[in-house]
Amino acid sequence: MEAKKDTVLITGATSGIGYDFATIFAEKGYNLFLASRNREKLDDIKVSFEKQYDILVMTMSVDLSKVKSARTVYEETLIQNAEINVLINNAGFGVQGEHIDLEMSKVEEMIQLNITTLTEFCTLFGNEMKKRRKGYILNIASTAAYQPVPYLAAYSATKSYVLNFSEALAKELEDYQVVVTCLSPGATSTNFFDTAGIGEKKKGLWANSARMRSRDVAIIGVNALFAKKLSVIAGIKNSFLAFTNRFAPRNMTANISKKLIKNTVNT
Ligand SMILES: NC(=O)c1ccc[n+]([C@@H]2O[C@H](COP(=O)([O-])OP(=O)(O)OC[C@H]3O[C@@H](n4cnc5c(N)ncnc54)[C@H](OP(=O)(O)O)[C@@H]3O)[C@@H](O)[C@H]2O)c1
């Protein structure tokens, strides 16, 4: 009899870094449980991945910016008898501009998705993993987590939450052989910039040439997770920038951040 395959739950797997996570785990022979909104893309992934790899792909079309959506997904995994061995909290988005001018409902959706849903997923699946004394959780933060980012004020704050929460949770769950790792990507070629309203920039911090490939970022995250690292920043340049932040006064960091970002966003 064939041994039961491990299953990875990935949120936001229909594009960008999440899609690459799905590909990497499919290549490793994991069954996939994918949760995103776009039904059509989920169906396409299921058909092509099941044809290409010897795996089962379960999908759920769900808006994870809705209250209690993580519980709905959790209950669906129970119905489908999918034991989640690896959880990847990847779905997230940003909104740019002067904070007081932003649409409040959009900011609330972002906080719900980036913070509350991620926390609920960690609680529900972390509890199962604790009981089994085994499991892996990878949470996606950002290099924006490492300093205040004017014009992405609330977004960067949600990612600071993800970083701090993940590292603290990792310390609690390590006593039960459950690994929690936080991956912080810097600028990466995905739909993120369009969704955030930043658009295509020819020069500067977020220029196309400065963006990492999403597959490279996903590989860094998966390798760090299985190496049981507490957290990892994608890319040497990004790691260096986040490291140097530690030695500068906070006001100086906030000022530099403001200067770098102001010209790149639409205010
Ligand atoms: N790209 C970057 O430069 C960058 C840098 C730092 C951190 N990050 C982080 O990396 C993660 C992945 O983003 P990405 O860059 O790969 O962006 P992306 O290409 O826009 O992908 C976002 C994914 O999240 C899903 N998603 C968005 N809102 C959702 C919702 N309400 N409910 C369910 N799923 C939702 C989308 O799927 P559906 O549309 O099908 O729902 C999509 O699969 C995010 O947490 C982001 O903050 C990205």
The ligand as an ORCA input file, in Angstrom:
! r2SCAN-3c Opt
* xyz 0 1
  N       5.744     41.017     -4.089
  C       6.413     41.688     -3.170
  O       7.214     42.589     -3.495
  C       6.251     41.342     -1.705
  C       7.184     41.877     -0.796
  C       7.064     41.571      0.545
  C       6.048     40.735      0.983
  N       5.146     40.222      0.092
  C       4.079     39.349      0.614
  O       4.068     38.122     -0.109
  C       2.757     37.547     -0.009
  C       2.335     37.080     -1.407
  O       2.126     38.193     -2.242
  P       2.573     38.238     -3.777
  O       3.682     39.212     -3.876
  O       2.784     36.878     -4.285
  O       1.301     38.952     -4.412
  P       0.179     38.466     -5.452
  O       0.808     37.986     -6.701
  O      -0.766     39.627     -5.519
  O      -0.520     37.238     -4.741
  C      -1.422     37.372     -3.667
  C      -2.160     36.065     -3.458
  O      -3.019     36.237     -2.322
  C      -4.341     35.905     -2.686
  N      -5.287     36.786     -1.989
  C      -5.292     38.139     -1.981
  N      -6.337     38.594     -1.276
  C      -7.004     37.497     -0.843
  C      -8.185     37.292     -0.077
  N      -8.916     38.330      0.361
  N      -8.598     36.033      0.170
  C      -7.896     34.966     -0.301
  N      -6.771     35.091     -1.015
  C      -6.340     36.331     -1.286
  C      -4.433     36.082     -4.207
  O      -5.355     35.143     -4.777
  P      -6.857     35.467     -5.262
  O      -6.817     36.754     -6.019
  O      -7.207     34.257     -6.061
  O      -7.669     35.544     -4.005
  C      -3.026     35.690     -4.650
  O      -2.945     34.298     -4.857
  C       1.855     38.618      0.592
  O       1.647     38.318      1.957
  C       2.662     39.897      0.449
  O       2.357     40.857      1.438
  C       5.241     40.503     -1.252
*
